Amino acid sequence: MNIPDHAIVARNLRKTFVLPGYAPVCAVDDISLTIRNGDLTALVGPDGAGKTTLLRMIAGLLKPDAGSLQVLGLDVKTQPQPIQDRISYMPQRFGLYEDLSVQENLDLYADLHGVPQDQRRDRFARLMEMTDLSRFTGRPAGKLSGGMKQKLGLACTLVRSPDLLLLDEPSVGLDPLSRRDLWKIVQQLVDEEQLSVIVSTAYMDEAERCDQVFVMHQGRLLAEGAATVLRARAQGLTFTVTPPAGIPARDLQARLIDARELIVDAVPRGGAVRLIRQPAGDTARLSEIVSDEALQPRVEELEDAFMMLLREQQEHDKEPVQQATLAPARVATDNHDGPVIVVRDLVRKFGDFTAVASTSFEVARGEIFGLLGPNGAGKTTTFRMLCGLLPATSGHLEVVGLNLRTARAQARARIGYVSQKFALYGNLNVRENLEFFGGAYGLRGQALHTRITAMIEQFGLEPAAISGTLPGGYKQRLAMAAGLLHEPEILFLDEPTSGIDPLARRAFWRTITALAQRGVTVIITTHFMEEAEYCDRIAIQDAGEMLALGTPQEVRAQAGGDSSTDMNNAFIAIVEEGRANRPRVASGAAA
C-alpha cells in the first residue's frame, strides 16, 4: 500500500462546538501543521488546548468545520472510513470489557476489526510478549491493575497492524514503572515496525522522547519543532537555588512563583528549587528573595520552554491567574496536640487477597504526607480506610484523636476528600454542585453562600458551567473546591493531578502549600514523582507493604542516591528492590 511522506497535513483547520445556551467553543482554531511519516510526535498543552479534538479529527471521528486535513494521503471530510481502516486510536478512556478475560478482549477487538484467523496467533503472541501479559490471558480485565489495563488497551488497539497509531494521554494515572513499560512498547513499535505515532501527553519527559513536539493552547498552535530546538527558548534563564536551612523548598518555591514579574516558573526538586527567570526581570528585586551567589545555572529542559510559552500566552490573553488567597483553616475545637493521624498495624483483606498488609505511620498537624506506590499497591484502599469510607480488617486507625472504629461520623466531619475519579454530578452546574456538597457538609444560608463565593473565586470557576463538560483540570478544581467547602482540618487527595498539565499542577500545589501553612494536614497520593518533592514525608507502598518512609531526601538515600537523584529513579529502584526480595507471585491484581 502506498504510504505518503507525510502522515498528516493540516491547513487552517478549525473545529467549533456549540451547546444550547452557551457561547460557541473553538476547540481547534486555524491550525496548520505537517507530521512526517515514521515519526514519533507529541501534542502537548494545557487542559482545553484542543489536543483530543485534533486527534479525533485525525481519526476521522469528527469533521472539520473549515480548512483541510489529509491523513495518510486521504481527505478526512470525504474518506473517513478508509482512514479508520488504516489507523488505530486509543482514546483516554479505552473501552475494555472488564468481565471478559485478557484473551477474550483481544478476540473481541480482532473480530471488530476483521483480523483474519490465520494472522491472530502470531500477532497476539507478539502483543502479549511486548506487554508482558502472557501470564494473565485468562484473568478478567477488571482484575488487572491500572498499568496492566493500559497495556491491554494498547494491545487491543494494535490487534491489526496500522499505518498510524494515535494515543490520547495513554499514561494518565500510571506509576513510573508502568509508564516506563508502556513507552518501551511504543518505542519498540516505532523502531521495529517504522510505525507513525502521535501521542498527546501531560508529561514533558515523554514529549522529550519524540521527534517532533507541537505545543497547543486554547485551540491554537504556539510552537513546534524538535525538543532540542524548543528547549533553546529557555537558554540562560534556568537556575537552581537551595533554600536556607529550616525552610522547606516548597515555601521558597511559593515565594518565587508568586513573584510573577520576576519568575516564569519554579518547582522544588532534590531539596532545592528549579526556577526560570523572566528574560526582562529586575535582578535587583530577585536578589531580595534569593542571593545572587545562591543561583546556580542549570541546563534547560523542554518543560522550561513549555512553561515559558504558556506564561507568555497567559499574559498576551490577559488570563486570570489563580491565587492562593485562602482564609485560615477552622481551628480545632479540641485540644488534641499529638499526631492528627495514627495508623498502627493496618490490614485490609478482600477474601483471600491482602490489599494492605500491617501498615503503620503517623502524620503531624500541618504536614503534607505523600503516599506513593505502583498501580495496585494498595494506596487507594489505605486512603478509603483513613477517610472512614472502608472499614479495616484489623489494626488501629485514629484521626484527630478519634478512633475510626467507634467515632467514624465525628471523624469524617473533620475531613475533606477529593477522589481519584471525578465524583461530582456531571449534569449539574458548578454552583449547584457546590450547593449540594455544602449542604451535605451541614452548611446553610449565608455561611454556605459565603463559602461558595470564596471557592469559585479561589479556583477560577464559572458558576453556570455544566460540570460534566469541563476539561479535566477544571473538574479537578471543582472537586477541590467541594472538598474544601467546610474548611476541613485534614484533606485527603487521591491522585488529584492525574491527567492535568504542568501549568494547572503549579496552581494546584500553590493552593496546597497555602493550606499547609495555615495548619491543614494534607495526605496525597500521586504518580507524578516531582510532586513528592512538595511533601514533608513520603511513604512508598507495593503489594500492600510499606517499602520506604521518610523525607524525600531520606527516601532518595535509601534508593542509593544523593540529593540530586531524580525521584522517578529513586521510586523505581525502591520498588524493584522490594519486588526482588519478595517471593515471586503472579502480579497485576487491582487494589
C-alpha positions as CSV (number, residue, x, y, z in Angstrom):
1,M,0.0,0.0,0.0
2,N,1.3,3.4,-0.9
3,I,2.3,5.5,2.1
4,P,3.0,9.2,1.6
5,D,6.0,11.0,3.0
6,H,3.7,12.9,5.4
7,A,1.3,11.1,7.7
8,I,-0.6,14.4,8.5
9,V,-1.1,17.6,6.5
10,A,-3.4,20.2,8.1
11,R,-4.1,23.6,6.7
12,N,-6.2,26.3,8.5
13,L,-8.0,23.6,10.4
14,R,-10.9,24.7,12.6
15,K,-13.5,22.9,14.8
16,T,-16.1,24.7,16.9
17,F,-18.6,23.1,19.3
18,V,-22.0,24.8,20.0
19,L,-24.0,23.8,23.1
20,P,-27.5,25.2,23.6
21,G,-27.4,28.2,25.9
22,Y,-23.6,28.5,25.8
23,A,-21.2,30.6,23.7
24,P,-19.5,28.6,20.9
25,V,-16.2,27.0,21.9
26,C,-13.5,27.0,19.2
27,A,-11.6,23.8,20.2
28,V,-9.2,23.9,17.2
29,D,-8.5,27.4,15.8
30,D,-6.9,27.8,12.4
31,I,-4.2,25.2,12.9
32,S,-1.7,24.3,10.2
33,L,0.9,21.6,10.7
34,T,2.7,18.8,8.9
35,I,3.7,15.5,10.6
36,R,6.3,13.3,8.9
37,N,5.6,9.6,8.3
38,G,7.5,7.3,10.6
39,D,8.0,10.0,13.3
40,L,7.0,9.8,17.0
41,T,5.1,13.0,17.5
42,A,3.9,14.7,20.7
43,L,0.9,17.0,21.2
44,V,1.3,19.0,24.5
45,G,-0.7,21.8,26.0
46,P,-3.0,22.7,29.0
47,D,-6.4,21.3,29.6
48,G,-8.8,22.6,26.9
49,A,-5.9,23.1,24.4
50,G,-7.7,21.1,21.7
51,K,-5.4,18.0,21.7
52,T,-8.2,15.5,21.9
53,T,-10.3,17.3,19.4
54,L,-7.4,17.3,16.9
55,L,-6.7,13.6,17.5
56,R,-10.4,12.8,16.9
57,M,-10.4,14.7,13.6
58,I,-7.3,12.8,12.6
59,A,-9.0,9.6,13.4
60,G,-11.9,10.5,11.2
61,L,-14.4,10.7,14.1
62,L,-15.0,14.5,13.8
63,K,-15.3,16.5,10.6
64,P,-13.5,19.9,10.4
65,D,-15.7,23.0,10.2
66,A,-13.1,24.7,8.0
67,G,-9.7,24.0,6.5
68,S,-8.3,20.8,5.1
69,L,-6.9,17.7,6.8
70,Q,-5.1,14.9,5.0
71,V,-4.3,11.7,6.9
72,L,-2.1,9.1,5.1
73,G,-2.9,11.0,1.9
74,L,-6.7,10.7,2.4
75,D,-9.2,13.5,3.0
76,V,-10.9,13.4,6.4
77,K,-14.0,15.1,5.1
78,T,-14.7,12.7,2.2
79,Q,-12.8,9.5,3.2
80,P,-13.2,8.9,6.9
81,Q,-13.8,5.2,6.7
82,P,-10.7,4.4,4.6
83,I,-8.7,6.4,7.1
84,Q,-10.2,4.4,10.0
85,D,-9.3,1.2,8.2
86,R,-5.6,2.1,8.3
87,I,-5.2,3.7,11.7
88,S,-5.5,2.6,15.4
89,Y,-6.8,5.0,18.0
90,M,-6.5,4.6,21.8
91,P,-8.7,7.3,23.5
92,Q,-8.2,8.4,27.1
93,R,-10.9,6.0,28.3
94,F,-10.3,2.9,26.2
95,G,-13.3,0.6,26.3
96,L,-12.1,-2.7,27.8
97,Y,-14.8,-5.2,28.8
98,E,-13.9,-5.8,32.4
99,D,-15.9,-9.0,32.8
100,L,-14.1,-10.6,29.8
101,S,-10.6,-12.1,30.1
102,V,-7.5,-10.6,28.6
103,Q,-7.7,-13.2,25.7
104,E,-11.4,-12.6,25.2
105,N,-10.9,-8.8,24.9
106,L,-8.2,-9.4,22.3
107,D,-10.5,-11.8,20.4
108,L,-13.4,-9.3,20.5
109,Y,-11.4,-6.4,19.1
110,A,-9.9,-8.7,16.5
111,D,-13.4,-9.6,15.4
112,L,-14.5,-6.0,15.4
113,H,-11.6,-5.1,13.1
114,G,-11.9,-8.1,10.9
115,V,-8.5,-9.6,11.6
116,P,-8.2,-12.9,9.8
117,Q,-7.9,-16.0,12.0
118,D,-4.6,-17.0,10.3
119,Q,-3.0,-13.7,11.4
120,R,-4.1,-13.8,15.0
121,R,-1.8,-16.3,16.7
122,D,1.4,-14.6,15.7
123,R,0.0,-11.1,16.3
124,F,-1.4,-12.0,19.7
125,A,1.8,-13.7,20.8
126,R,3.9,-10.7,19.9
127,L,1.5,-8.3,21.7
128,M,1.5,-10.5,24.8
129,E,5.3,-10.6,24.8
130,M,5.6,-6.8,24.3
131,T,3.1,-6.1,27.1
132,D,4.2,-8.9,29.4
133,L,0.6,-10.1,29.7
134,S,1.2,-13.7,28.7
135,R,0.7,-15.0,32.2
136,F,-2.6,-13.2,32.5
137,T,-4.6,-14.2,29.4
138,G,-7.2,-15.9,31.5
139,R,-7.6,-13.1,34.0
140,P,-10.7,-10.8,33.8
141,A,-9.7,-7.3,32.7
142,G,-11.4,-5.8,35.7
143,K,-9.0,-7.6,38.0
144,L,-5.9,-6.0,36.4
145,S,-4.0,-3.1,37.9
146,G,-4.2,0.3,36.1
147,G,-0.9,-0.2,34.3
148,M,-1.9,-3.7,33.1
149,K,-5.3,-2.3,31.8
150,Q,-3.5,0.4,29.8
151,K,-1.1,-2.2,28.3
152,L,-4.1,-4.4,27.5
153,G,-5.9,-1.4,25.9
154,L,-2.8,-0.7,23.8
155,A,-2.7,-4.4,22.8
156,C,-6.4,-4.4,21.8
157,T,-5.7,-1.2,19.8
158,L,-2.9,-3.0,17.9
159,V,-4.7,-6.3,17.1
160,R,-4.2,-5.2,13.5
161,S,-1.1,-3.6,12.0
162,P,-1.9,0.1,11.5
163,D,-0.1,2.7,9.4
164,L,-0.7,5.3,12.1
165,L,-1.2,5.0,15.8
166,L,-3.0,7.7,17.8
167,L,-2.6,7.7,21.6
168,D,-4.5,10.2,23.7
169,E,-2.7,10.6,27.1
170,P,-2.0,6.8,27.4
171,S,0.0,7.2,30.6
172,V,-2.5,9.2,32.6
173,G,-2.9,7.6,36.1
174,L,0.1,5.3,35.6
175,D,3.0,5.0,38.1
176,P,6.6,5.5,36.9
177,L,7.2,1.7,36.3
178,S,4.1,1.3,34.2
179,R,4.9,4.5,32.3
180,R,8.4,3.2,31.6
181,D,7.0,-0.2,30.3
182,L,4.3,1.5,28.2
183,W,6.9,3.7,26.5
184,K,9.2,0.8,25.9
185,I,6.4,-0.8,23.9
186,V,5.7,2.4,21.9
187,Q,9.4,2.9,21.1
188,Q,9.7,-0.8,20.1
189,L,6.8,-0.3,17.6
190,V,8.5,2.8,16.2
191,D,11.9,1.2,15.9
192,E,10.9,-2.3,14.6
193,E,7.7,-1.5,12.6
194,Q,8.5,2.0,11.5
195,L,5.1,2.9,12.8
196,S,4.0,6.6,12.8
197,V,2.8,7.5,16.3
198,I,1.1,10.7,17.5
199,V,0.7,10.9,21.3
200,S,-0.9,13.6,23.4
201,T,0.7,13.8,26.9
202,A,0.8,15.9,30.1
203,Y,4.3,14.6,30.8
204,M,7.1,16.7,29.4
205,D,9.7,13.9,29.9
206,E,7.5,11.8,27.5
207,A,7.4,14.7,24.9
208,E,11.3,14.9,25.2
209,R,11.4,11.4,23.6
210,C,9.6,12.5,20.5
211,D,11.0,13.5,17.1
212,Q,8.6,16.5,16.9
213,V,6.6,18.4,19.5
214,F,3.6,20.6,18.9
215,V,2.6,23.0,21.8
216,M,-1.1,23.9,21.8
217,H,-3.1,26.4,23.8
218,Q,-6.8,27.2,23.5
219,G,-7.1,25.6,20.1
220,R,-4.1,27.4,18.7
221,L,-0.6,26.2,17.8
222,L,2.0,28.1,19.9
223,A,5.2,26.4,18.8
224,E,6.5,23.3,17.0
225,G,9.9,21.6,16.5
226,A,12.3,19.1,17.9
227,A,12.7,19.2,21.7
228,T,16.2,20.5,21.4
229,V,15.0,23.4,19.3
230,L,12.2,24.3,21.7
231,R,14.4,23.9,24.8
232,A,16.7,26.7,23.4
233,R,14.0,29.2,24.2
234,A,14.9,28.9,27.9
235,Q,18.7,29.0,27.4
236,G,20.5,31.2,30.0
237,L,17.3,31.6,32.1
238,T,17.3,28.4,34.2
239,F,18.8,28.1,37.6
240,T,18.8,26.1,40.8
241,V,18.6,27.6,44.3
242,T,18.9,25.9,47.7
243,P,16.7,27.3,50.4
244,P,18.2,28.4,53.7
245,A,18.3,25.8,56.5
246,G,15.0,25.1,58.1
247,I,12.9,26.5,55.2
248,P,11.1,23.8,53.1
249,A,11.8,24.0,49.4
250,R,8.1,24.4,48.7
251,D,7.9,27.6,50.8
252,L,10.7,29.2,48.8
253,Q,9.0,27.9,45.6
254,A,5.8,29.6,46.7
255,R,7.5,32.9,47.2
256,L,9.2,32.7,43.9
257,I,6.2,31.6,41.9
258,D,4.2,34.5,43.4
259,A,6.8,36.9,42.1
260,R,5.3,36.7,38.5
261,E,7.1,39.8,37.3
262,L,10.5,38.2,38.1
263,I,9.9,34.4,37.8
264,V,8.4,32.4,34.9
265,D,8.2,29.2,36.9
266,A,9.6,27.5,40.0
267,V,9.4,23.9,41.2
268,P,11.0,22.0,44.1
269,R,13.4,19.2,43.2
270,G,16.0,17.4,45.2
271,G,15.6,19.6,48.2
272,A,16.3,22.7,46.1
273,V,14.1,24.8,43.8
274,R,14.5,24.9,40.0
275,L,13.4,28.3,38.6
276,I,13.1,30.1,35.3
277,R,13.9,33.8,35.4
278,Q,11.9,36.3,33.4
279,P,14.0,37.5,30.4
280,A,13.5,41.1,31.4
281,G,13.1,40.6,35.1
282,D,14.5,43.0,37.7
283,T,17.6,41.2,39.0
284,A,17.9,43.6,42.0
285,R,14.4,42.6,43.1
286,L,15.1,38.9,42.6
287,S,18.1,39.2,44.9
288,E,15.7,40.3,47.7
289,I,14.3,36.8,47.5
290,V,17.4,34.8,46.7
291,S,21.0,36.0,46.8
292,D,22.9,36.1,43.5
293,E,25.5,33.6,44.8
294,A,22.7,31.1,45.6
295,L,21.6,31.0,42.0
296,Q,23.3,28.1,40.2
297,P,22.9,27.9,36.4
298,R,21.4,24.6,35.1
299,V,20.7,23.0,31.7
300,E,17.3,23.9,30.4
301,E,14.7,21.3,29.8
302,L,11.6,21.0,27.5
303,E,9.3,21.7,30.4
304,D,11.1,25.1,30.9
305,A,10.3,26.1,27.4
306,F,6.8,24.8,27.7
307,M,6.2,26.9,30.8
308,M,7.6,30.0,29.2
309,L,5.3,29.6,26.2
310,L,2.2,29.2,28.4
311,R,3.1,32.1,30.7
312,E,3.7,34.3,27.7
313,Q,0.3,33.3,26.2
314,Q,-1.4,33.9,29.6
315,E,-0.1,37.5,29.7
316,H,-1.0,38.0,26.0
317,D,-4.5,36.8,26.5
318,K,-4.7,38.5,30.0
319,E,-5.9,35.3,31.5
320,P,-6.7,35.4,35.3
321,V,-4.1,33.8,37.4
322,Q,-5.2,31.5,40.2
323,Q,-4.0,32.9,43.5
324,A,-3.8,31.0,46.8
325,T,-5.6,33.6,49.0
326,L,-7.2,31.2,51.4
327,A,-8.8,32.0,54.7
328,P,-7.2,30.4,57.8
329,A,-8.4,26.9,58.4
330,R,-11.0,26.3,61.0
331,V,-9.4,25.9,64.4
332,A,-9.9,22.6,66.1
333,T,-12.4,22.6,68.9
334,D,-10.5,20.0,70.9
335,N,-7.0,20.3,72.5
336,H,-5.6,17.4,70.6
337,D,-1.8,18.2,70.4
338,G,-0.5,14.8,69.1
339,P,-0.4,13.4,65.6
340,V,-3.6,14.1,63.7
341,I,-3.4,10.6,62.0
342,V,-2.2,7.5,63.7
343,V,-2.0,4.2,61.8
344,R,-1.0,1.0,63.6
345,D,-0.7,-2.5,62.0
346,L,-3.4,-1.6,59.5
347,V,-4.7,-4.6,57.5
348,R,-7.3,-4.8,54.8
349,K,-8.3,-8.1,53.1
350,F,-10.7,-8.8,50.3
351,G,-11.4,-12.5,50.6
352,D,-8.0,-14.2,50.4
353,F,-6.4,-11.1,48.8
354,T,-4.5,-8.8,51.1
355,A,-4.6,-5.2,49.7
356,V,-2.9,-3.6,52.7
357,A,-0.6,-5.6,55.0
358,S,0.4,-4.4,58.5
359,T,1.0,-0.7,57.6
360,S,2.0,1.8,60.4
361,F,2.7,5.5,60.3
362,E,1.8,8.9,61.9
363,V,1.1,12.3,60.4
364,A,1.5,15.6,62.2
365,R,-0.8,18.6,62.0
366,G,0.1,20.9,59.0
367,E,2.2,18.2,57.4
368,I,2.0,17.3,53.7
369,F,2.3,13.5,53.6
370,G,2.7,11.6,50.3
371,L,1.5,8.1,49.8
372,L,3.2,6.7,46.7
373,G,3.3,3.3,45.0
374,P,2.7,1.5,41.7
375,N,-0.8,0.8,40.4
376,G,-2.3,-1.9,42.5
377,A,-0.1,-1.1,45.5
378,G,-3.0,-0.5,48.0
379,K,-2.8,3.3,48.1
380,T,-6.5,4.0,47.4
381,T,-7.5,1.2,49.8
382,T,-5.4,2.8,52.5
383,F,-7.0,6.2,51.7
384,R,-10.5,4.9,51.9
385,M,-9.9,3.4,55.3
386,L,-8.3,6.6,56.6
387,C,-11.4,8.6,55.4
388,G,-13.7,6.2,57.1
389,L,-15.2,5.0,53.8
390,L,-13.9,1.5,54.2
391,P,-13.5,-0.5,57.4
392,A,-10.2,-2.0,58.3
393,T,-9.9,-5.8,58.6
394,S,-7.6,-5.2,61.6
395,G,-5.4,-2.6,63.2
396,H,-5.8,0.8,64.8
397,L,-6.9,4.0,62.9
398,E,-7.1,7.3,64.6
399,V,-8.0,10.8,63.2
400,V,-7.7,14.0,65.3
401,G,-7.8,11.8,68.4
402,L,-11.0,9.9,67.2
403,N,-11.0,6.1,66.7
404,L,-12.4,5.4,63.3
405,R,-13.9,2.1,64.5
406,T,-16.0,3.9,67.2
407,A,-16.4,7.5,66.0
408,R,-16.4,7.3,62.2
409,A,-19.1,10.0,61.7
410,Q,-17.4,12.5,64.0
411,A,-14.0,12.0,62.3
412,R,-15.4,12.3,58.8
413,A,-16.9,15.7,59.7
414,R,-13.3,16.9,60.1
415,I,-12.1,15.5,56.8
416,G,-12.1,16.7,53.2
417,Y,-11.8,14.2,50.4
418,V,-11.1,14.5,46.7
419,S,-11.4,11.2,44.9
420,Q,-9.3,9.7,42.1
421,K,-12.2,9.8,39.7
422,F,-14.4,12.9,39.2
423,A,-17.2,12.2,41.7
424,L,-19.4,15.2,41.3
425,Y,-22.6,15.4,39.4
426,G,-21.9,16.0,35.7
427,N,-25.5,17.2,34.9
428,L,-25.4,20.0,37.5
429,N,-23.5,23.2,37.0
430,V,-20.6,24.4,39.2
431,R,-22.7,26.3,41.7
432,E,-25.3,23.6,42.0
433,N,-22.6,21.0,42.8
434,L,-21.1,23.3,45.4
435,E,-24.6,23.9,46.9
436,F,-25.3,20.2,47.1
437,F,-22.0,19.3,48.7
438,G,-22.1,22.3,51.1
439,G,-25.5,21.1,52.3
440,A,-24.1,17.6,52.8
441,Y,-21.4,19.1,55.0
442,G,-24.0,20.9,57.0
443,L,-23.5,24.4,55.7
444,R,-26.7,26.5,55.3
445,G,-27.8,30.1,54.4
446,Q,-25.3,32.9,54.4
447,A,-22.4,30.6,55.6
448,L,-22.9,28.4,52.6
449,H,-23.2,31.3,50.2
450,T,-20.0,32.9,51.6
451,R,-18.0,29.7,51.2
452,I,-19.3,29.0,47.7
453,T,-18.4,32.6,46.6
454,A,-14.9,32.2,48.1
455,M,-14.3,28.8,46.4
456,I,-15.5,30.0,43.0
457,E,-13.1,33.0,43.2
458,Q,-10.2,31.0,44.6
459,F,-10.3,28.3,41.9
460,G,-11.3,30.5,39.0
461,L,-14.6,28.6,38.3
462,E,-17.5,29.6,36.1
463,P,-20.6,29.2,38.3
464,A,-23.0,28.4,35.4
465,A,-20.7,25.9,33.6
466,I,-22.1,22.3,33.4
467,S,-19.7,20.2,35.4
468,G,-19.7,17.2,33.0
469,T,-18.5,19.3,30.1
470,L,-15.5,20.8,31.9
471,P,-11.9,19.9,30.9
472,G,-10.1,17.5,33.3
473,G,-8.2,20.3,35.0
474,Y,-11.3,22.3,35.7
475,K,-13.1,19.3,37.0
476,Q,-10.3,18.8,39.5
477,R,-10.5,22.4,40.6
478,L,-14.2,21.9,41.2
479,A,-13.6,18.7,43.2
480,M,-11.0,20.6,45.3
481,A,-13.5,23.4,45.9
482,A,-16.1,20.9,47.0
483,G,-13.7,19.2,49.3
484,L,-12.7,22.5,51.0
485,L,-16.1,24.0,51.4
486,H,-16.5,23.0,55.1
487,E,-12.9,24.1,55.9
488,P,-11.6,20.6,56.9
489,E,-8.7,20.1,59.2
490,I,-7.4,17.2,57.1
491,L,-7.6,17.0,53.3
492,F,-7.2,13.7,51.5
493,L,-6.3,13.9,47.8
494,D,-6.3,10.7,45.8
495,E,-4.3,11.4,42.6
496,P,-5.8,14.9,42.2
497,T,-3.4,16.0,39.4
498,S,-3.7,12.9,37.2
499,G,-4.0,14.0,33.6
500,I,-3.7,17.7,34.2
501,D,-0.9,19.8,32.6
502,P,2.1,21.4,34.4
503,L,0.5,24.8,34.5
504,A,-2.5,23.5,36.3
505,R,-0.3,21.5,38.6
506,R,1.6,24.6,39.7
507,A,-1.6,26.4,40.6
508,F,-2.8,23.3,42.4
509,W,0.3,23.0,44.5
510,R,0.4,26.7,45.3
511,T,-3.0,26.2,46.9
512,I,-1.8,23.1,48.8
513,T,1.2,24.9,50.2
514,A,-1.0,27.8,51.4
515,L,-3.3,25.2,53.1
516,A,-0.4,23.6,54.9
517,Q,1.0,27.0,56.0
518,R,-2.4,27.6,57.7
519,G,-2.3,24.3,59.6
520,V,-4.3,22.0,57.3
521,T,-2.9,18.5,57.2
522,V,-2.7,17.1,53.6
523,I,-2.5,13.4,52.7
524,I,-1.9,12.9,49.0
525,T,-1.3,10.1,46.5
526,T,0.3,10.9,43.2
527,H,2.1,9.3,40.2
528,F,4.0,12.5,39.4
529,M,7.2,11.8,41.4
530,E,8.1,15.5,41.1
531,E,5.2,16.2,43.4
532,A,6.8,14.0,46.2
533,E,9.2,17.0,46.5
534,Y,6.4,19.1,47.9
535,C,5.8,16.6,50.7
536,D,7.4,16.8,54.2
537,R,7.5,13.0,54.2
538,I,6.6,10.2,51.8
539,A,5.7,6.6,52.1
540,I,6.2,4.1,49.3
541,Q,3.9,1.0,49.2
542,D,3.8,-2.0,46.9
543,A,1.6,-5.1,47.2
544,G,0.2,-3.6,50.3
545,E,3.5,-3.5,52.1
546,M,5.5,-0.4,53.2
547,L,8.9,-0.2,51.4
548,A,10.0,3.3,52.5
549,L,9.0,6.0,54.9
550,G,10.8,9.4,55.4
551,T,11.6,12.7,54.0
552,P,12.2,12.9,50.2
553,Q,15.9,13.2,50.9
554,E,15.9,10.1,53.2
555,V,14.0,8.1,50.5
556,R,16.5,9.1,47.8
557,A,19.3,8.0,50.2
558,Q,17.5,4.6,50.7
559,A,17.5,4.2,47.0
560,G,21.3,4.6,46.9
561,G,21.2,8.2,45.6
562,D,22.0,11.7,46.7
563,S,20.1,14.9,46.8
564,S,20.4,15.3,43.0
565,T,18.8,11.9,42.3
566,D,15.7,12.0,40.3
567,M,12.7,10.9,42.4
568,N,11.4,8.8,39.5
569,N,14.6,6.8,39.6
570,A,14.6,6.5,43.4
571,F,11.0,5.3,43.3
572,I,11.7,2.6,40.6
573,A,14.8,1.4,42.5
574,I,13.0,1.0,45.8
575,V,10.0,-0.8,44.2
576,E,12.2,-3.1,42.1
577,E,14.3,-4.0,45.2
578,G,11.2,-4.7,47.2
579,R,9.9,-7.0,44.5
580,A,13.2,-8.8,44.1
581,N,13.2,-9.5,47.9
582,R,9.7,-11.0,47.8
583,P,8.7,-14.4,46.7
584,R,7.6,-14.2,43.0
585,V,3.8,-14.3,42.7
586,A,1.6,-13.5,39.7
587,S,1.1,-9.8,39.9
588,G,-1.4,-7.5,38.2
589,A,-4.4,-7.6,40.5
590,A,-6.1,-4.4,41.3
591,A,-6.1,-2.9,44.8
